Amino acid sequence: MISAILSILITILFVLAVHEAGHALAIIFTRAGQIKRMVVCLKGVGVEWEPYGHEPIKRSIVTLSGSAVNILFAVIFYSVGLDALGLANLVFGVVNLLPFPGADGLRAFASLKEAA
């Protein structure tokens, strides 16, 4: 029982780390801003960053990149037979794209709407 709970917690932490690494890589590659720090608190995990300017397209790319990396990892894990990790990444990536308060989907929608 304890090993199952520990396994679930490690999977969740891994999925969150992959997601936030996707955001951080997008910030670096698009030169959208400067990463201040990784934040871990009761509200969740996140990358705290300062955008260089008013660029809604770059903000959208950064926002969507976390889910994109989760979905990419899901495909990789499914292809090598690690179905549990694949499912965890797929679910987190897709759910985070939904336009709910606090989710990346709503932030991306707002940035894309601003760009249009």
TIDREN-597707 format. One line per 3 residues: their letters; for each residue x, z, y of C-alpha. Coordinates in Angstrom, 2 decimals. Example, Ala and Ser with C-alpha at 12.3 -4.5 7.8 and 13.67 -1.06 7.14 Angstrom:
BEGIN
AS) 12.30 7.80 -4.50; 13.67 7.14 -1.06
This chain:
BEGIN
MIS) 0.00 0.00 0.00; 2.73 0.96 2.45; 4.74 -2.14 1.57
AIL) 1.70 -4.34 2.27; 1.17 -2.72 5.69; 4.87 -3.04 6.49
SIL) 4.81 -6.68 5.40; 1.84 -7.40 7.71; 3.53 -5.68 10.65
ITI) 6.76 -7.62 10.14; 4.78 -10.88 9.92; 2.93 -10.11 13.16
LFV) 6.18 -9.27 14.97; 7.77 -12.47 13.67; 4.82 -14.61 14.80
LAV) 4.88 -13.00 18.26; 8.63 -13.48 18.56; 8.33 -17.17 17.61
HEA) 5.53 -17.63 20.15; 7.42 -16.00 23.01; 10.61 -17.88 22.10
GHA) 8.58 -21.08 22.54; 7.67 -20.02 26.06; 11.27 -19.08 26.86
LAI) 12.65 -22.38 25.55; 10.11 -24.33 27.60; 11.09 -22.42 30.73
IFT) 14.74 -23.25 30.10; 14.26 -26.91 29.12; 11.80 -27.80 31.89
RAG) 13.74 -25.79 34.47; 10.42 -24.31 35.50; 11.80 -20.96 36.54
QIK) 13.99 -18.00 35.77; 13.34 -15.64 32.86; 13.39 -12.03 34.03
RMV) 12.84 -10.21 30.74; 10.86 -9.94 27.53; 8.03 -7.44 27.90
VCL) 6.69 -5.31 25.06; 3.84 -2.98 26.00; 0.42 -1.83 24.80
KGV) -1.17 -4.98 26.24; 1.09 -7.18 24.15; 4.37 -9.06 24.15
GVE) 5.38 -11.62 26.74; 8.05 -13.40 28.71; 8.17 -12.31 32.31
WEP) 9.43 -15.17 34.47; 9.58 -16.32 38.06; 8.59 -19.97 38.64
YGH) 10.95 -21.93 40.90; 8.12 -23.58 42.78; 4.51 -24.63 42.72
EPI) 4.55 -26.95 39.72; 1.32 -26.68 37.71; 2.39 -29.29 35.15
KRS) 5.53 -27.32 34.27; 3.46 -24.11 34.12; 1.09 -25.86 31.72
IVT) 3.96 -26.98 29.51; 5.39 -23.46 29.44; 1.98 -21.99 28.69
LSG) 1.19 -24.39 25.84; 4.67 -24.24 24.30; 4.14 -20.88 22.59
SAV) 1.23 -22.20 20.53; 3.02 -25.49 19.91; 5.98 -23.66 18.39
NIL) 3.65 -21.50 16.25; 1.94 -24.63 14.93; 5.31 -26.28 14.26
FAV) 6.45 -23.21 12.32; 3.15 -23.25 10.39; 3.87 -26.80 9.24
IFY) 7.43 -25.88 8.25; 6.37 -22.76 6.34; 3.55 -24.58 4.52
SVG) 5.95 -27.35 3.53; 8.36 -24.91 1.88; 5.67 -22.86 0.16
LDA) 5.54 -19.84 2.47; 1.78 -20.04 2.87; 1.25 -16.55 4.34
LGL) 3.71 -17.16 7.17; 2.27 -20.62 7.67; -1.26 -19.28 7.93
ANL) -0.26 -16.47 10.31; 1.49 -18.92 12.65; -1.34 -21.45 12.47
VFG) -4.06 -18.90 13.21; -2.15 -17.31 16.08; -1.22 -20.68 17.57
VVN) -4.74 -22.09 17.46; -6.53 -18.92 18.60; -4.14 -18.57 21.53
LLP) -5.16 -22.07 22.69; -8.78 -21.00 23.14; -9.83 -20.41 26.76
FPG) -10.27 -16.63 26.48; -9.14 -14.16 29.16; -5.52 -13.23 28.46
ADG) -4.95 -16.21 26.15; -2.65 -19.10 26.96; -5.51 -21.58 26.67
LRA) -7.22 -20.24 29.79; -3.95 -20.20 31.75; -3.15 -23.77 30.71
FAS) -6.65 -24.91 31.64; -6.31 -23.33 35.10; -2.89 -24.95 35.64
LKE) -4.08 -28.38 34.49; -7.19 -28.09 36.66; -4.96 -27.23 39.62
AA) -2.72 -30.21 38.89; -5.69 -32.58 38.82
